[in-house]
């Protein structure tokens, strides 16, 4: 889905983001869903997940489940 089609939503990004704008942004959607987009392409695609799916991904990242992908 195109991120622009989700208006009006409020996109947020990490407070650790730098000035280059190369960040992941998230927006809460109705119906217990979350949209995720690339801040460098705000009108490009947005991926839609349930809150449970996002929580599972974050938990996996915190516990190191994806460390094998980076070395």
N, CA, C and O atoms as a printed pandas DataFrame, in Angstrom:
     atom_number atom_name residue_name chain_id  residue_number  x_coord  y_coord  z_coord
0              1         N          UNK        A               1    0.842   -1.162    0.000
1              2        CA          UNK        A               1    0.000    0.000    0.000
2              3         C          UNK        A               1    0.895    1.236    0.000
3              4         O          UNK        A               1    1.922    1.252    0.678
4              5         N          UNK        A               2    0.526    2.251   -0.738
5              6        CA          UNK        A               2    1.276    3.504   -0.753
6              7         C          UNK        A               2    1.060    4.255    0.557
7              8         O          UNK        A               2   -0.068    4.366    1.038
8              9         N          UNK        A               3    2.137    4.764    1.124
9             10        CA          UNK        A               3    2.051    5.476    2.399
10            11         C          UNK        A               3    1.125    6.682    2.308
11            12         O          UNK        A               3    0.427    7.000    3.270
12            13         N          UNK        A               4    1.112    7.353    1.166
13            14        CA          UNK        A               4    0.254    8.516    0.998
14            15         C          UNK        A               4   -1.225    8.190    1.080
15            16         O          UNK        A               4   -2.038    9.057    1.401
16            17         N          UNK        A               5   -1.579    6.944    0.790
17            18        CA          UNK        A               5   -2.981    6.525    0.847
18            19         C          UNK        A               5   -3.471    6.352    2.283
19            20         O          UNK        A               5   -4.666    6.159    2.509
20            21         N          UNK        A               6   -2.568    6.419    3.246
21            22        CA          UNK        A               6   -2.925    6.211    4.647
22            23         C          UNK        A               6   -3.282    7.510    5.369
23            24         O          UNK        A               6   -3.566    7.484    6.567
24            25         N          UNK        A               7   -3.274    8.610    4.687
25            26        CA          UNK        A               7   -3.574    9.904    5.322
26            27         C          UNK        A               7   -4.984    9.913    5.863
27            28         O          UNK        A               7   -5.854    9.261    5.285
28            29         N          UNK        A               8   -5.244   10.604    6.918
29            30        CA          UNK        A               8   -4.263   11.292    7.764
30            31         C          UNK        A               8   -3.797   10.397    8.917
31            32         O          UNK        A               8   -4.604    9.966    9.741
32            33         N          UNK        A               9   -2.531   10.131    8.965
33            34        CA          UNK        A               9   -1.924    9.416   10.091
34            35         C          UNK        A               9   -0.716   10.223   10.552
35            36         O          UNK        A               9   -0.203   11.066    9.815
36            37         N          UNK        A              10   -0.277    9.965   11.750
37            38        CA          UNK        A              10    0.903   10.640   12.283
38            39         C          UNK        A              10    2.073    9.672   12.251
39            40         O          UNK        A              10    2.070    8.654   12.942
40            41         N          UNK        A              11    3.071    9.997   11.446
41            42        CA          UNK        A              11    4.268    9.168   11.341
42            43         C          UNK        A              11    5.272    9.623   12.392
43            44         O          UNK        A              11    5.453   10.821   12.608
44            45         N          UNK        A              12    5.923    8.664   13.045
45            46        CA          UNK        A              12    6.946    8.982   14.039
46            47         C          UNK        A              12    8.188    8.167   13.755
47            48         O          UNK        A              12    8.123    7.097   13.151
48            49         N          UNK        A              13    9.333    8.693   14.203
49            50        CA          UNK        A              13   10.586    7.957   14.069
50            51         C          UNK        A              13   11.370    8.081   15.360
51            52         O          UNK        A              13   11.020    8.874   16.235
52            53         N          UNK        A              14   12.399    7.321   15.475
53            54        CA          UNK        A              14   13.192    7.282   16.692
54            55         C          UNK        A              14   13.815    8.640   16.992
55            56         O          UNK        A              14   14.174    9.386   16.081
56            57         N          UNK        A              15   13.938    8.945   18.260
57            58        CA          UNK        A              15   14.639   10.163   18.666
58            59         C          UNK        A              15   16.136   10.047   18.393
59            60         O          UNK        A              15   16.857   11.041   18.475
60            61         N          UNK        A              16   16.610    8.845   18.070
61            62        CA          UNK        A              16   18.015    8.621   17.745
62            63         C          UNK        A              16   18.300    8.848   16.266
63            64         O          UNK        A              16   19.445    8.706   15.836
64            65         N          UNK        A              17   17.293    9.197   15.484
65            66        CA          UNK        A              17   17.472    9.431   14.055
66            67         C          UNK        A              17   18.390   10.627   13.842
67            68         O          UNK        A              17   18.394   11.583   14.619
68            69         N          UNK        A              18   19.172   10.545   12.760
69            70        CA          UNK        A              18   20.071   11.659   12.470
70            71         C          UNK        A              18   19.479   12.560   11.387
71            72         O          UNK        A              18   18.376   12.312   10.901
72            73         N          UNK        A              19   20.198   13.579   11.020
73            74        CA          UNK        A              19   19.695   14.587   10.083
74            75         C          UNK        A              19   19.593   14.093    8.644
75            76         O          UNK        A              19   18.968   14.758    7.818
76            77         N          UNK        A              20   20.186   12.951    8.321
77            78        CA          UNK        A              20   20.137   12.471    6.937
78            79         C          UNK        A              20   18.765   11.942    6.561
79            80         O          UNK        A              20   18.474   11.772    5.377
80            81         N          UNK        A              21   17.930   11.682    7.533
81            82        CA          UNK        A              21   16.559   11.261    7.252
82            83         C          UNK        A              21   16.416    9.832    6.790
83            84         O          UNK        A              21   15.368    9.464    6.260
84            85         N          UNK        A              22   17.431    9.018    6.973
85            86        CA          UNK        A              22   17.370    7.621    6.554
86            87         C          UNK        A              22   16.875    6.782    7.728
87            88         O          UNK        A              22   17.663    6.142    8.425
88            89         N          UNK        A              23   15.563    6.793    7.934
89            90        CA          UNK        A              23   14.991    6.169    9.122
90            91         C          UNK        A              23   13.746    5.354    8.784
91            92         O          UNK        A              23   13.140    5.507    7.724
92            93         N          UNK        A              24   13.401    4.505    9.701
93            94        CA          UNK        A              24   12.123    3.804    9.636
94            95         C          UNK        A              24   11.119    4.650   10.406
95            96         O          UNK        A              24   11.412    5.119   11.505
96            97         N          UNK        A              25    9.935    4.845    9.829
97            98        CA          UNK        A              25    8.874    5.581   10.506
98            99         C          UNK        A              25    7.693    4.650   10.715
99           100         O          UNK        A              25    7.432    3.773    9.892
100          101         N          UNK        A              26    6.983    4.840   11.809
101          102        CA          UNK        A              26    5.817    4.020   12.118
102          103         C          UNK        A              26    4.606    4.908   12.370
103          104         O          UNK        A              26    4.734    6.058   12.789
104          105         N          UNK        A              27    3.431    4.351   12.108
105          106        CA          UNK        A              27    2.174    5.062   12.361
106          107         C          UNK        A              27    1.148    4.067   12.876
107          108         O          UNK        A              27    1.008    2.970   12.337
108          109         N          UNK        A              28    0.439    4.452   13.912
109          110        CA          UNK        A              28   -0.659    3.628   14.426
110          111         C          UNK        A              28   -1.852    3.780   13.494
111          112         O          UNK        A              28   -2.188    4.888   13.075
112          113         N          UNK        A              29   -2.487    2.661   13.173
113          114        CA          UNK        A              29   -3.658    2.650   12.301
114          115         C          UNK        A              29   -4.859    2.114   13.069
115          116         O          UNK        A              29   -4.695    1.440   14.086
116          117         N          UNK        A              30   -6.046    2.406   12.595
117          118        CA          UNK        A              30   -7.238    1.824   13.222
118          119         C          UNK        A              30   -7.219    0.297   13.116
119          120         O          UNK        A              30   -6.564   -0.267   12.239
120          121         N          UNK        A              31   -7.925   -0.340   13.995
121          122        CA          UNK        A              31   -8.047   -1.790   13.913
122          123         C          UNK        A              31   -6.829   -2.543   14.379
123          124         O          UNK        A              31   -6.560   -3.643   13.897
124          125         N          UNK        A              32   -6.059   -1.958   15.338
125          126        CA          UNK        A              32   -4.927   -2.665   15.926
126          127         C          UNK        A              32   -3.833   -2.966   14.911
127          128         O          UNK        A              32   -3.190   -4.014   14.981
128          129         N          UNK        A              33   -3.617   -2.048   13.965
129          130        CA          UNK        A              33   -2.590   -2.235   12.944
130          131         C          UNK        A              33   -1.532   -1.139   13.053
131          132         O          UNK        A              33   -1.757   -0.087   13.651
132          133         N          UNK        A              34   -0.373   -1.419   12.457
133          134        CA          UNK        A              34    0.750   -0.490   12.445
134          135         C          UNK        A              34    1.288   -0.427   11.019
135          136         O          UNK        A              34    1.449   -1.455   10.361
136          137         N          UNK        A              35    1.564    0.792   10.547
137          138        CA          UNK        A              35    2.182    0.981    9.237
138          139         C          UNK        A              35    3.650    1.325    9.443
139          140         O          UNK        A              35    4.002    2.033   10.387
140          141         N          UNK        A              36    4.505    0.821    8.558
141          142        CA          UNK        A              36    5.940    1.087    8.618
142          143         C          UNK        A              36    6.387    1.525    7.234
143          144         O          UNK        A              36    6.031    0.902    6.234
144          145         N          UNK        A              37    7.184    2.622    7.176
145          146        CA          UNK        A              37    7.676    3.124    5.892
146          147         C          UNK        A              37    9.108    3.624    6.038
147          148         O          UNK        A              37    9.619    3.797    7.145
148          149         N          UNK        A              38    9.738    3.849    4.894
149          150        CA          UNK        A              38   11.075    4.419    4.818
150          151         C          UNK        A              38   10.934    5.937    4.763
151          152         O          UNK        A              38   10.234    6.455    3.893
152          153         N          UNK        A              39   11.575    6.650    5.662
153          154        CA          UNK        A              39   11.440    8.108    5.700
154          155         C          UNK        A              39   12.003    8.782    4.454
155          156         O          UNK        A              39   11.625    9.911    4.141
156          157         N          UNK        A              40   12.894    8.114    3.743
157          158        CA          UNK        A              40   13.449    8.698    2.521
158          159         C          UNK        A              40   12.492    8.596    1.344
159          160         O          UNK        A              40   12.719    9.214    0.305
160          161         N          UNK        A              41   11.435    7.828    1.497
161          162        CA          UNK        A              41   10.435    7.669    0.436
162          163         C          UNK        A              41    9.044    7.762    1.057
163          164         O          UNK        A              41    8.319    6.767    1.087
164          165         N          UNK        A              42    8.660    8.938    1.553
165          166        CA          UNK        A              42    7.414    9.060    2.307
166          167         C          UNK        A              42    6.146    8.780    1.510
167          168         O          UNK        A              42    5.094    8.522    2.094
168          169         N          UNK        A              43    6.233    8.827    0.193
169          170        CA          UNK        A              43    5.062    8.523   -0.626
170          171         C          UNK        A              43    5.151    7.128   -1.242
171          172         O          UNK        A              43    4.282    6.720   -2.012
172          173         N          UNK        A              44    6.209    6.407   -0.892
173          174        CA          UNK        A              44    6.396    5.053   -1.394
174          175         C          UNK        A              44    5.575    4.052   -0.608
175          176         O          UNK        A              44    4.590    4.414    0.035
176          177         N          UNK        A              45    5.981    2.796   -0.658
177          178        CA          UNK        A              45    5.194    1.749   -0.006
178          179         C          UNK        A              45    5.255    1.819    1.518
179          180         O          UNK        A              45    6.243    2.257    2.107
180          181         N          UNK        A              46    4.180    1.379    2.120
181          182        CA          UNK        A              46    4.114    1.203    3.572
182          183         C          UNK        A              46    3.722   -0.244    3.824
183          184         O          UNK        A              46    2.825   -0.780    3.173
184          185         N          UNK        A              47    4.390   -0.858    4.760
185          186        CA          UNK        A              47    4.069   -2.228    5.146
186          187         C          UNK        A              47    3.116   -2.176    6.327
187          188         O          UNK        A              47    3.313   -1.395    7.258
188          189         N          UNK        A              48    2.091   -3.001    6.290
189          190        CA          UNK        A              48    1.064   -2.996    7.330
190          191         C          UNK        A              48    1.152   -4.299    8.130
191          192         O          UNK        A              48    1.138   -5.391    7.562
192          193         N          UNK        A              49    1.241   -4.167    9.449
193          194        CA          UNK        A              49    1.322   -5.315   10.346
194          195         C          UNK        A              49    0.338   -5.131   11.496
195          196         O          UNK        A              49   -0.132   -4.023   11.754
196          197         N          UNK        A              50    0.036   -6.214   12.172
197          198        CA          UNK        A              50   -0.727   -6.094   13.413
198          199         C          UNK        A              50    0.240   -5.652   14.514
199          200         O          UNK        A              50    1.456   -5.785   14.377
200          201         N          UNK        A              51   -0.311   -5.134   15.590
201          202        CA          UNK        A              51    0.532   -4.746   16.725
202          203         C          UNK        A              51    1.265   -5.964   17.294
203          204         O          UNK        A              51    2.404   -5.853   17.746
204          205         N          UNK        A              52    0.614   -7.108   17.270
205          206        CA          UNK        A              52    1.238   -8.334   17.779
206          207         C          UNK        A              52    2.440   -8.730   16.926
207          208         O          UNK        A              52    3.458   -9.171   17.460
208          209         N          UNK        A              53    2.333   -8.578   15.611
209          210        CA          UNK        A              53    3.455   -8.904   14.727
210          211         C          UNK        A              53    4.640   -7.974   14.978
211          212         O          UNK        A              53    5.785   -8.423   15.013
212          213         N          UNK        A              54    4.373   -6.698   15.149
213          214        CA          UNK        A              54    5.445   -5.740   15.427
214          215         C          UNK        A              54    6.082   -6.041   16.784
215          216         O          UNK        A              54    7.305   -5.999   16.915
216          217         N          UNK        A              55    5.277   -6.339   17.775
217          218        CA          UNK        A              55    5.805   -6.668   19.102
218          219         C          UNK        A              55    6.686   -7.910   19.048
219          220         O          UNK        A              55    7.724   -7.958   19.709
220          221         N          UNK        A              56    6.291   -8.914   18.270
221          222        CA          UNK        A              56    7.092  -10.134   18.138
222          223         C          UNK        A              56    8.420   -9.835   17.453
223          224         O          UNK        A              56    9.453  -10.375   17.848
224          225         N          UNK        A              57    8.406   -8.982   16.435
225          226        CA          UNK        A              57    9.643   -8.614   15.744
226          227         C          UNK        A              57   10.583   -7.871   16.692
227          228         O          UNK        A              57   11.769   -8.192   16.765
228          229         N          UNK        A              58   10.067   -6.889   17.411
229          230        CA          UNK        A              58   10.895   -6.115   18.339
230          231         C          UNK        A              58   11.470   -7.024   19.426
231          232         O          UNK        A              58   12.644   -6.902   19.777
232          233         N          UNK        A              59   10.664   -7.919   19.952
233          234        CA          UNK        A              59   11.153   -8.852   20.973
234          235         C          UNK        A              59   12.261   -9.732   20.408
235          236         O          UNK        A              59   13.259   -9.984   21.082
236          237         N          UNK        A              60   12.091  -10.195   19.180
237          238        CA          UNK        A              60   13.123  -11.010   18.546
238          239         C          UNK        A              60   14.409  -10.234   18.324
239          240         O          UNK        A              60   15.500  -10.765   18.532
240          241         N          UNK        A              61   14.289   -8.979   17.902
241          242        CA          UNK        A              61   15.474   -8.146   17.697
242          243         C          UNK        A              61   16.201   -7.901   19.019
243          244         O          UNK        A              61   17.429   -7.951   19.075
244          245         N          UNK        A              62   15.453   -7.640   20.062
245          246        CA          UNK        A              62   16.058   -7.398   21.380
246          247         C          UNK        A              62   16.764   -8.628   21.928
247          248         O          UNK        A              62   17.785   -8.514   22.606
248          249         N          UNK        A              63   16.224   -9.796   21.636
249          250        CA          UNK        A              63   16.812  -11.021   22.188
250          251         C          UNK        A              63   17.900  -11.618   21.303
251          252         O          UNK        A              63   18.479  -12.648   21.646
252          253         N          UNK        A              64   18.186  -10.976   20.157
253          254        CA          UNK        A              64   19.277  -11.438   19.308
254          255         C          UNK        A              64   18.891  -12.463   18.264
255          256         O          UNK        A              64   19.772  -13.066   17.651
256          257         N          UNK        A              65   17.617  -12.681   18.042
257          258        CA          UNK        A              65   17.173  -13.687   17.080
258          259         C          UNK        A              65   17.653  -13.421   15.656
259          260         O          UNK        A              65   17.706  -14.347   14.847
260          261         N          UNK        A              66   18.003  -12.177   15.335
261          262        CA          UNK        A              66   18.402  -11.838   13.972
262          263         C          UNK        A              66   19.887  -11.525   13.854
263          264         O          UNK        A              66   20.342  -11.091   12.795
264          265         N          UNK        A              67   20.641  -11.735   14.907
265          266        CA          UNK        A              67   22.063  -11.411   14.898
266          267         C          UNK        A              67   22.831  -12.163   13.822
267          268         O          UNK        A              67   23.837  -11.655   13.328
268          269         N          UNK        A              68   22.396  -13.336   13.450
269          270        CA          UNK        A              68   23.083  -14.116   12.424
270          271         C          UNK        A              68   23.092  -13.386   11.082
271          272         O          UNK        A              68   23.934  -13.678   10.233
272          273         N          UNK        A              69   22.185  -12.457   10.876
273          274        CA          UNK        A              69   22.100  -11.733    9.607
274          275         C          UNK        A              69   23.173  -10.655    9.468
275          276         O          UNK        A              69   23.437  -10.185    8.362
276          277         N          UNK        A              70   23.788  -10.265   10.572
277          278        CA          UNK        A              70   24.758   -9.173   10.508
278          279         C          UNK        A              70   26.181   -9.619   10.836
279          280         O          UNK        A              70   27.053   -8.783   11.069
280          281         N          UNK        A              71   26.410  -10.875   10.856
281          282        CA          UNK        A              71   27.777  -11.315   11.027
282          283         C          UNK        A              71   27.948  -12.285   12.081
283          284         O          UNK        A              71   29.066  -12.738   12.326
